[in-house]
Amino acid sequence: MAEKKKTYRKKDMYPRLAPEDPVSGEVFFDQVLERHNIDLGDPVNQIAMHFDSIVDLPFEGHVRCTGFRNGILHLACDNKSWEQLVRLNSSEIKKKIRGVFPEIELKKIFTSVPTT
């Protein structure tokens, strides 16, 4: 019986990036952001990075921003009780985000609880 030859795929299809300065990873970080077309100055990315400080409600550590598509802000909650609290405060959340980023057209908030 002939044995099957194992073939392995490369895990990373992209060429590896090495930081130019091993002490400072700034150049490496910039290369990664550029590769994935991430603009840290984009208001949508700012919402995701600073959600807790923008909203300033007692959600810290329990609710996180997972994306923004077609005017819908996607939030992931720890459990159903936090999800209900977000839904009750959704108009306040929208008002605070619109106050900081008026250029974003925020239509509604979609909440979910990730399954474990």
Secondary structure, DSSP 8 states (H G I E B T S, - for coil): ----------S--S-----SSSS--HHHHHHHHHHTT--TTSHHHHHHHTHHHHH-STTTTTEEEEEEETTEEEEEESSHHHHHHHHHTHHHHHHHHHHH-TTS---EEEEE----
